[in-house]
Amino acid sequence: MTPLPPPVATLSADDARRIALRAQGLLGVPDRRAGVRGVLRRLGAVQLDTISVLARSHELIPYARLGAVGRDAVETAYWKDAHAFEYWSHAACILPIEEWPHFAFRRRARRDKGHRWHVLEDADRSCGAVLDRLKADGPLTSTELGGAKNGGPWWDWSETKIAVEWLLDTGQVVCTERRGWKRVYDLAERAVPADLLHDDIEDAECMRRLVAQAGAAMGVATRADLADYHRLKGEQVMAVIEGSGLVPVEVEGWSKPAWADPLVLEAESSAKRGRHRTTLLSPFDSLVWDRPRTERIFGFTHRLEAYVPKPKRIHGYFAMPLLAGGNLVGRVDPAREGSTLVARQVTLDGPKAVQPAAEAIAEAAGWVGCQEARVERVLPEVLREPLADALARTHDRR
C-alpha cells in the first residue's frame, strides 16, 4: 500500500466544521443569483425521498440554503430545459446534467450484471416495446407505458416497469422529472444534450471526477466520507485520490486521514466569519445524510425515525435537525393541520436554542403557506413555555 503524503495543513475541529458548512452553502451570503440550479451544481447531488411533511426533501435542500424560494420555482429549476436528471448516486438523486458522462461506470456495471433484482421474462421484447412507445409518445410515466404493478405488493412490478427501470439503469432511458411523484421517462438521445450523451469516460476517470466533486461539496472529508457521498467503495476512492485535486490535511480529533478541497480551504482562510443560516434541515440533506460524519463534525447523533415503530421513536416521525450559529442545536418534528404548522415534538440542546427554533419554525410555516404555528411537546419541558412565547413574538413580526 502506497504511503499517504504528509498533510499540507492541520485544521482544528472548528475549522473543519466551518469548512463543511461553507462548502455546503450554509455559511456566507447565499448565492441567490445562481439560485436552485447553483445549489444543485454545488452539492452535486440532491437526494429524493417519498416522505412529504413540510415539503419533499428535494425542495427542502434549496430552501435551507436560499430561504423561501417558491416551491414551483424549485421544480422548474430542476427539470426545465434539461438541466438535471435522476439517477443512482448517494441514493436516488437529482444530478446536474453535466455529470451524465461521469456515471458511465455505474451504467456499465449494471449492464455487466445483466439484470436488476427483478428479472425480465423476455428482455428483448419488453425493452423494445418500451423504447418504441417512448420514441413515439414520450416522455411517459410507467403508468402511461402500461402500468407499474401486477396487482400485488409494491415490489410486484409489471414487466413494463422492470423493463423501463432496466433501461434507466443502463442509460438508454433517462428520468427527466417527477410528475405526481412518478418518474417521467424519456429516451436518453432526446433528454441528454448531444455533447454529453456518451459513455466514453473510463471507470477510473469517472470515479476521479466524483471523488473531486464530493470533496468540493463536503470541503473536508475522510475516505469513508468521500466514498459515501456517491456510494463508491473505499478502495475506489483511494485508487483515484491522488489525481482528484484534493489535498491531504489533518483534522484535530479525527482518527482517520482527511482530504480537503484547496479552493474551499482558500475561501475559508480568506473569508470573514460570515453569516450562518438558521434553518430546519431535511434528514436527507447532504450536510447530515452521513450519520457518522454528522456525529464527528457536529457531535450530533441523528437518525430518521419514520420507519421506527411509533412507541420506539425518540424525536419523532420526521425530526428535522435545527441548524443555528453553525451548529446543530436541536430537532423539530413538524406536521400540518390545515393552515397551521404544528411542531409535534421539539428537542433543544438548551435555552440558547429557543429563539433560533422559533425563527426556524416561523420561517418554515410561512414558506409552506401556513398562517399559524404552534408547538406541542418540548424537551426539556422547562423550555416549552419560552419556545411558545418566542414563536408567538416571531410570528407577529413576520
KOLGU-641645 format. One record per residue (C-alpha): x, y, z; residue in one letter; residue number from 1. Coordinates in Angstrom, 1 decimal, always signed. Last residue first. Example, Ala and Ser with C-alpha at 12.3 -4.5 7.8 and 13.67 -1.06 7.14 Angstrom:
// KOLGU-641645
PT,X,Y,Z,residuo,num
PT,+13.7,-1.1,+7.1,S,2
PT,+12.3,-4.5,+7.8,A,1
// end
This chain:
// KOLGU-641645
PT,X,Y,Z,residuo,num
PT,-43.5,+38.4,+10.1,R,398
PT,-43.1,+40.2,+13.4,R,397
PT,-46.2,+38.6,+15.0,D,396
PT,-44.8,+35.1,+14.1,H,395
PT,-41.5,+35.9,+16.0,T,394
PT,-43.4,+37.0,+19.1,R,393
PT,-45.7,+33.9,+19.1,A,392
PT,-42.7,+31.6,+18.5,L,391
PT,-40.7,+33.2,+21.3,A,390
PT,-43.7,+32.7,+23.7,D,389
PT,-44.2,+29.1,+22.6,A,388
PT,-40.4,+28.5,+23.0,L,387
PT,-40.3,+30.1,+26.4,P,386
PT,-43.3,+28.0,+27.5,E,385
PT,-41.9,+24.7,+26.3,R,384
PT,-38.3,+25.2,+27.6,L,383
PT,-39.0,+23.7,+31.0,V,382
PT,-40.2,+20.5,+29.3,E,381
PT,-36.7,+19.6,+28.1,P,380
PT,-37.9,+18.6,+25.6,L,379
PT,-40.9,+20.3,+24.0,V,378
PT,-44.2,+18.6,+23.2,R,377
PT,-46.8,+20.7,+21.3,E,376
PT,-45.6,+23.7,+19.5,V,375
PT,-47.7,+26.1,+17.4,R,374
PT,-47.6,+27.8,+14.0,A,373
PT,-50.2,+29.9,+12.2,E,372
PT,-50.9,+31.1,+8.7,Q,371
PT,-49.3,+28.2,+6.9,C,370
PT,-48.2,+28.8,+3.3,G,369
PT,-45.3,+26.3,+3.1,V,368
PT,-42.7,+29.1,+3.3,W,367
PT,-44.6,+30.9,+6.1,G,366
PT,-44.5,+27.9,+8.3,A,365
PT,-40.8,+27.2,+7.6,A,364
PT,-40.0,+30.8,+8.6,E,363
PT,-41.9,+30.5,+11.8,A,362
PT,-40.4,+27.2,+12.7,I,361
PT,-36.8,+28.4,+12.0,A,360
PT,-37.3,+31.6,+13.9,E,359
PT,-38.8,+29.9,+17.0,A,358
PT,-36.0,+27.3,+16.9,A,357
PT,-33.4,+30.0,+16.7,P,356
PT,-35.0,+31.7,+19.7,Q,355
PT,-35.1,+28.6,+21.9,V,354
PT,-31.6,+27.2,+21.1,A,353
PT,-29.9,+29.3,+23.7,K,352
PT,-32.1,+27.8,+26.4,P,351
PT,-30.6,+24.3,+25.9,G,350
PT,-29.9,+21.5,+23.5,D,349
PT,-33.5,+21.5,+22.2,L,348
PT,-35.9,+18.7,+21.3,T,347
PT,-39.1,+19.9,+19.7,V,346
PT,-42.0,+17.5,+19.3,Q,345
PT,-45.3,+17.8,+17.4,R,344
PT,-44.2,+21.2,+15.9,A,343
PT,-47.6,+22.0,+14.3,V,342
PT,-47.7,+24.2,+11.2,L,341
PT,-51.2,+25.5,+10.9,T,340
PT,-53.2,+26.2,+7.7,S,339
PT,-54.9,+22.8,+7.7,G,338
PT,-53.1,+20.7,+10.3,E,337
PT,-49.5,+20.3,+9.2,R,336
PT,-46.8,+18.3,+10.9,A,335
PT,-43.3,+19.0,+12.1,P,334
PT,-40.7,+17.1,+14.2,D,333
PT,-38.2,+19.7,+15.2,V,332
PT,-34.7,+18.8,+16.3,R,331
PT,-32.0,+20.6,+18.3,G,330
PT,-28.7,+22.6,+18.3,V,329
PT,-26.9,+21.5,+15.2,L,328
PT,-24.1,+24.1,+15.0,N,327
PT,-23.1,+26.9,+12.7,G,326
PT,-24.9,+29.5,+14.6,G,325
PT,-28.2,+27.7,+14.1,A,324
PT,-29.1,+24.4,+12.3,L,323
PT,-32.1,+22.6,+13.7,L,322
PT,-32.2,+18.9,+12.6,P,321
PT,-35.5,+17.8,+11.3,M,320
PT,-37.4,+15.1,+13.1,A,319
PT,-39.6,+13.3,+10.5,F,318
PT,-41.5,+10.7,+12.6,Y,317
PT,-40.4,+12.0,+16.1,G,316
PT,-37.5,+12.5,+18.5,H,315
PT,-37.4,+9.3,+20.4,I,314
PT,-39.5,+6.9,+18.4,R,313
PT,-40.0,+3.5,+20.0,K,312
PT,-43.7,+3.7,+20.5,P,311
PT,-44.2,+4.9,+16.9,K,310
PT,-42.5,+1.9,+15.3,P,309
PT,-39.3,+3.1,+13.5,V,308
PT,-39.6,+3.7,+9.8,Y,307
PT,-40.1,+7.4,+10.1,A,306
PT,-37.4,+7.5,+12.7,E,305
PT,-34.6,+9.1,+10.7,L,304
PT,-31.5,+9.0,+12.7,R,303
PT,-29.4,+11.7,+14.4,H,302
PT,-26.5,+11.9,+16.7,T,301
PT,-24.9,+15.3,+16.9,F,300
PT,-21.3,+16.0,+17.9,G,299
PT,-21.2,+18.4,+15.0,F,298
PT,-18.3,+17.1,+12.9,I,297
PT,-17.9,+13.6,+14.1,R,296
PT,-21.6,+13.0,+14.7,E,295
PT,-22.5,+14.3,+11.3,T,294
PT,-19.7,+12.2,+9.7,R,293
PT,-21.0,+9.0,+11.4,P,292
PT,-24.6,+9.8,+10.2,R,291
PT,-23.9,+10.5,+6.6,D,290
PT,-27.1,+12.3,+5.4,W,289
PT,-26.3,+15.3,+7.6,V,288
PT,-24.9,+18.1,+5.3,L,287
PT,-26.2,+16.2,+2.3,S,286
PT,-29.8,+16.9,+3.4,D,285
PT,-31.8,+13.7,+3.8,F,284
PT,-32.9,+14.4,+7.3,P,283
PT,-34.2,+17.7,+5.8,S,282
PT,-32.8,+20.6,+7.6,L,281
PT,-34.6,+23.3,+9.6,L,280
PT,-33.0,+26.7,+9.4,T,279
PT,-30.8,+29.4,+10.8,T,278
PT,-28.1,+30.2,+8.2,R,277
PT,-24.8,+31.4,+9.5,H,276
PT,-23.4,+34.7,+8.1,R,275
PT,-19.7,+35.0,+7.5,G,274
PT,-16.6,+34.6,+9.6,R,273
PT,-14.7,+36.7,+7.1,K,272
PT,-13.2,+34.9,+4.3,A,271
PT,-9.6,+34.5,+3.4,S,270
PT,-8.8,+31.2,+5.2,S,269
PT,-12.2,+29.7,+4.4,E,268
PT,-12.1,+30.5,+0.7,A,267
PT,-8.6,+29.1,+0.5,E,266
PT,-9.6,+25.9,+2.1,L,265
PT,-12.6,+25.7,-0.1,V,264
PT,-10.4,+26.1,-3.2,L,263
PT,-8.0,+23.5,-1.9,P,262
PT,-10.7,+20.9,-1.5,D,261
PT,-9.8,+18.9,+1.6,A,260
PT,-8.6,+15.4,+2.4,W,259
PT,-8.6,+13.5,+5.6,A,258
PT,-6.7,+10.8,+7.4,P,257
PT,-8.6,+8.9,+10.1,K,256
PT,-8.8,+9.5,+13.9,S,255
PT,-10.3,+12.9,+13.7,W,254
PT,-9.9,+15.0,+16.9,G,253
PT,-7.7,+17.6,+15.2,E,252
PT,-8.1,+17.4,+11.5,V,251
PT,-5.0,+16.6,+9.4,E,250
PT,-5.0,+17.5,+5.7,V,249
PT,-4.3,+15.7,+2.5,P,248
PT,-5.1,+17.7,-0.7,V,247
PT,-7.9,+17.1,-3.2,L,246
PT,-7.1,+17.6,-6.9,G,245
PT,-8.6,+14.2,-7.8,S,244
PT,-5.4,+12.8,-9.2,G,243
PT,-4.1,+11.3,-6.0,E,242
PT,-7.5,+10.3,-4.8,I,241
PT,-8.1,+7.9,-7.7,V,240
PT,-7.3,+4.4,-6.3,A,239
PT,-8.0,+5.6,-2.8,M,238
PT,-11.6,+6.3,-3.7,V,237
PT,-12.1,+3.0,-5.5,Q,236
PT,-10.7,+1.2,-2.4,E,235
PT,-13.2,+2.9,-0.2,G,234
PT,-16.1,+1.8,-2.4,K,233
PT,-18.3,+4.4,-4.1,L,232
PT,-21.8,+5.4,-2.9,R,231
PT,-21.8,+8.9,-4.3,H,230
PT,-21.3,+10.7,-1.0,Y,229
PT,-20.4,+7.6,+1.0,D,228
PT,-17.0,+7.0,-0.6,A,227
PT,-15.8,+10.6,+0.1,L,226
PT,-17.0,+10.3,+3.7,D,225
PT,-15.3,+6.9,+4.2,A,224
PT,-12.0,+8.3,+2.8,R,223
PT,-12.2,+11.2,+5.2,T,222
PT,-13.6,+14.6,+4.3,A,221
PT,-13.0,+18.3,+4.1,V,220
PT,-15.0,+20.7,+2.0,G,219
PT,-18.0,+18.5,+1.7,M,218
PT,-19.2,+19.6,-1.8,A,217
PT,-15.7,+20.1,-3.0,A,216
PT,-14.6,+16.6,-1.8,G,215
PT,-17.7,+15.0,-3.4,A,214
PT,-16.9,+16.7,-6.7,Q,213
PT,-13.3,+15.5,-6.6,A,212
PT,-14.4,+12.0,-5.7,V,211
PT,-17.0,+12.1,-8.5,L,210
PT,-14.4,+13.3,-11.0,R,209
PT,-11.8,+10.6,-10.0,R,208
PT,-14.6,+8.0,-10.1,M,207
PT,-15.5,+8.8,-13.7,C,206
PT,-11.8,+8.9,-14.6,E,205
PT,-11.2,+5.5,-13.1,A,204
PT,-14.2,+4.0,-14.9,D,203
PT,-13.2,+5.2,-18.3,E,202
PT,-15.0,+8.1,-20.0,I,201
PT,-16.6,+7.2,-23.3,D,200
PT,-20.2,+6.7,-22.1,D,199
PT,-21.7,+9.3,-24.3,H,198
PT,-24.5,+11.8,-24.5,L,197
PT,-22.9,+14.8,-23.0,L,196
PT,-22.2,+16.7,-26.3,D,195
PT,-25.6,+15.7,-27.6,A,194
PT,-27.5,+17.2,-24.7,P,193
PT,-29.4,+14.4,-22.8,V,192
PT,-33.1,+14.1,-23.0,A,191
PT,-33.7,+13.1,-26.6,R,190
PT,-30.9,+10.6,-27.0,E,189
PT,-31.5,+9.4,-23.5,A,188
PT,-35.1,+8.4,-24.4,L,187
PT,-37.6,+9.7,-22.0,D,186
PT,-39.0,+8.6,-18.7,Y,185
PT,-41.2,+10.5,-16.2,V,184
PT,-40.9,+9.1,-12.7,R,183
PT,-44.0,+9.2,-10.6,K,182
PT,-44.1,+11.6,-7.7,W,181
PT,-47.2,+13.3,-9.1,G,180
PT,-44.8,+14.1,-12.0,R,179
PT,-41.1,+13.5,-11.3,R,178
PT,-38.7,+14.7,-13.9,E,177
PT,-36.4,+13.7,-16.8,T,176
PT,-35.8,+10.1,-15.8,C,175
PT,-33.5,+8.9,-18.6,V,174
PT,-33.7,+5.9,-20.9,V,173
PT,-30.9,+4.1,-22.7,Q,172
PT,-28.6,+4.6,-19.7,G,171
PT,-28.2,+1.1,-18.2,T,170
PT,-30.1,+1.8,-15.0,D,169
PT,-32.9,+3.6,-16.9,L,168
PT,-33.3,+0.8,-19.4,L,167
PT,-33.5,-1.6,-16.5,W,166
PT,-36.1,+0.7,-14.9,E,165
PT,-38.1,+0.7,-18.1,V,164
PT,-38.0,-3.1,-18.4,A,163
PT,-39.0,-3.8,-14.8,I,162
PT,-41.9,-1.3,-15.1,K,161
PT,-43.1,-2.9,-18.3,T,160
PT,-42.8,-6.5,-16.9,E,159
PT,-45.0,-5.3,-14.1,S,158
PT,-43.6,-4.9,-10.6,W,157
PT,-44.6,-6.8,-7.5,D,156
PT,-42.4,-4.7,-5.3,W,155
PT,-45.3,-2.5,-4.2,W,154
PT,-47.3,-5.6,-3.2,P,153
PT,-49.6,-7.4,-5.7,G,152
PT,-51.6,-6.0,-8.6,G,151
PT,-49.0,-6.6,-11.3,N,150
PT,-47.6,-3.2,-10.9,K,149
PT,-46.2,-0.3,-12.9,A,148
PT,-48.8,+0.0,-15.7,G,147
PT,-48.8,+0.3,-19.5,G,146
PT,-46.4,+3.0,-20.6,L,145
PT,-48.7,+5.6,-19.2,E,144
PT,-48.4,+4.0,-15.8,T,143
PT,-44.7,+3.8,-16.1,S,142
PT,-44.6,+7.6,-16.7,T,141
PT,-44.2,+9.0,-20.2,L,140
PT,-41.9,+11.4,-22.2,P,139
PT,-42.6,+10.0,-24.8,G,138
PT,-45.2,+9.2,-27.5,D,137
PT,-43.5,+7.6,-30.5,A,136
PT,-39.9,+7.1,-29.3,K,135
PT,-41.1,+6.4,-25.8,L,134
PT,-43.5,+3.8,-27.0,R,133
PT,-40.9,+2.1,-29.2,D,132
PT,-38.3,+2.1,-26.4,L,131
PT,-40.8,+0.5,-24.0,V,130
PT,-41.8,-2.2,-26.6,A,129
PT,-38.1,-3.0,-27.3,G,128
PT,-37.4,-3.4,-23.6,C,127
PT,-40.2,-5.9,-23.2,S,126
PT,-39.5,-7.9,-26.4,R,125
PT,-35.7,-8.0,-25.9,D,124
PT,-36.0,-8.8,-22.2,A,123
PT,-38.5,-11.6,-22.3,D,122
PT,-39.2,-12.8,-18.8,E,121
PT,-37.4,-9.8,-17.2,L,120
PT,-35.6,-10.4,-13.9,V,119
PT,-36.3,-8.1,-10.9,H,118
PT,-33.3,-7.6,-8.6,W,117
PT,-31.6,-5.7,-11.5,R,116
PT,-30.3,-7.7,-14.6,H,115
PT,-27.3,-8.3,-16.7,G,114
PT,-24.6,-7.6,-14.2,K,113
PT,-22.4,-6.2,-17.0,D,112
PT,-25.2,-3.7,-17.9,R,111
PT,-25.4,-2.5,-14.3,R,110
PT,-21.7,-2.1,-14.1,A,109
PT,-21.6,-0.2,-17.4,R,108
PT,-24.3,+2.2,-16.1,R,107
PT,-22.3,+2.7,-12.9,R,106
PT,-19.1,+3.5,-14.8,F,105
PT,-21.0,+5.8,-17.1,A,104
PT,-21.9,+7.9,-14.2,F,103
PT,-19.4,+10.6,-15.1,H,102
PT,-20.9,+11.2,-18.5,P,101
PT,-24.2,+12.4,-17.0,W,100
PT,-22.5,+14.8,-14.6,E,99
PT,-23.2,+17.9,-16.8,E,98
PT,-26.9,+17.1,-16.4,I,97
PT,-26.7,+18.1,-12.8,P,96
PT,-28.0,+15.3,-10.6,L,95
PT,-31.3,+14.7,-8.8,I,94
PT,-30.8,+11.7,-6.6,C,93
PT,-32.0,+8.2,-5.9,A,92
PT,-29.4,+7.2,-3.3,A,91
PT,-26.0,+8.6,-2.8,H,90
PT,-25.8,+8.5,-6.6,S,89
PT,-28.4,+6.5,-8.5,W,88
PT,-30.1,+8.6,-11.2,Y,87
PT,-32.4,+11.5,-11.8,E,86
PT,-31.6,+14.1,-14.5,F,85
PT,-30.9,+17.8,-14.4,A,84
PT,-30.6,+21.0,-16.5,H,83
PT,-32.7,+19.6,-19.4,A,82
PT,-34.5,+22.9,-20.2,D,81
PT,-36.9,+22.7,-17.2,K,80
PT,-36.3,+20.0,-14.6,W,79
PT,-34.5,+21.3,-11.6,Y,78
PT,-35.3,+25.0,-11.8,A,77
PT,-38.9,+24.3,-12.6,T,76
PT,-39.3,+22.1,-9.5,E,75
PT,-37.7,+24.8,-7.3,V,74
PT,-39.7,+27.6,-8.9,A,73
PT,-42.9,+25.7,-8.0,D,72
PT,-41.8,+25.7,-4.4,R,71
PT,-41.0,+29.4,-4.4,G,70
PT,-37.7,+30.2,-2.7,V,69
PT,-38.2,+30.9,+1.0,A,68
PT,-34.6,+30.8,+2.2,G,67
PT,-31.6,+30.2,-0.1,L,66
PT,-29.7,+27.5,+1.7,R,65
PT,-32.3,+25.5,+3.7,A,64
PT,-34.9,+26.2,+1.0,Y,63
PT,-32.5,+24.7,-1.6,P,62
PT,-32.5,+21.3,+0.3,I,61
PT,-36.1,+21.4,+1.5,L,60
PT,-37.5,+21.1,-2.1,E,59
PT,-35.5,+17.9,-2.7,H,58
PT,-36.8,+16.6,+0.7,S,57
PT,-40.4,+16.9,-0.2,R,56
PT,-42.4,+19.6,+1.6,A,55
PT,-43.4,+20.3,+5.2,L,54
PT,-44.3,+16.6,+5.7,V,53
PT,-43.5,+14.8,+2.4,S,52
PT,-41.8,+11.4,+2.5,I,51
PT,-41.2,+9.8,-0.9,T,50
PT,-37.5,+10.7,-1.0,D,49
PT,-35.1,+12.3,-3.4,L,48
PT,-31.5,+13.2,-2.6,Q,47
PT,-29.8,+16.3,-4.2,V,46
PT,-26.5,+15.5,-5.8,A,45
PT,-23.6,+17.6,-7.0,G,44
PT,-23.9,+19.9,-4.0,L,43
PT,-22.6,+23.0,-5.7,R,42
PT,-24.3,+22.2,-9.0,R,41
PT,-27.6,+21.6,-7.3,L,40
PT,-27.3,+24.8,-5.2,V,39
PT,-26.5,+26.8,-8.4,G,38
PT,-29.5,+25.3,-10.1,R,37
PT,-31.6,+26.4,-7.1,V,36
PT,-30.4,+30.0,-7.3,G,35
PT,-27.3,+31.1,-9.2,A,34
PT,-28.3,+34.7,-8.5,R,33
PT,-29.4,+33.8,-5.0,R,32
PT,-25.8,+32.8,-4.0,D,31
PT,-26.5,+32.8,-0.2,P,30
PT,-24.0,+35.0,+1.7,V,29
PT,-21.7,+33.0,+4.0,G,28
PT,-22.2,+29.7,+5.7,L,27
PT,-24.8,+27.1,+4.7,L,26
PT,-23.6,+26.7,+1.1,G,25
PT,-22.4,+23.1,+1.6,Q,24
PT,-18.8,+24.0,+1.1,A,23
PT,-19.2,+26.8,+3.7,R,22
PT,-20.8,+24.5,+6.2,L,21
PT,-18.1,+21.8,+5.8,A,20
PT,-15.3,+24.4,+6.0,I,19
PT,-16.9,+25.8,+9.2,R,18
PT,-17.0,+22.4,+10.8,R,17
PT,-13.4,+21.6,+9.7,A,16
PT,-12.1,+24.8,+11.1,D,15
PT,-14.0,+24.2,+14.4,D,14
PT,-12.4,+20.8,+14.7,A,13
PT,-9.0,+22.4,+14.2,S,12
PT,-7.2,+22.0,+10.9,L,11
PT,-3.7,+21.0,+10.3,T,10
PT,-2.4,+21.8,+6.8,A,9
PT,-0.5,+20.2,+3.9,V,8
PT,-0.8,+16.7,+5.3,P,7
PT,+2.1,+14.4,+4.6,P,6
PT,+1.7,+12.1,+1.5,P,5
PT,-0.1,+8.7,+2.2,L,4
PT,+2.0,+5.6,+2.0,P,3
PT,+1.4,+3.4,-1.1,T,2
PT,+0.0,+0.0,+0.0,M,1
// end
